[in-house]
Amino acid sequence: MDTGDRLMTAIGFLLQLRYGAMTIAELIRKNPDASKIGPFLTFFEEDLAKGRVEGVRQSILALGRKKFGVPTPEQEAEVNALGDLTHLDAIREWHP
């Protein structure tokens, strides 16, 4: 990693710490080329992964509600504690 890449990474981390992901997302909407800069790619990949996990969790809960009714707080907490996307996808695709 050259000096320029290290500097851009540091700037990206400082922006994230100071302004948060929402502001970085807004920055990218206003300047799409910024999404090609290394530090921003890291944040987008992390946000996308978190979003995918959350989306699958919500799908599992919705499917469960449809088939079994409202989950108990304990059941909902167990689903929300899962973080492995592969495992979550397997649960979502399982149909007894």
Beta strands, then each sheet from edge to edge (+ up, - down):
end
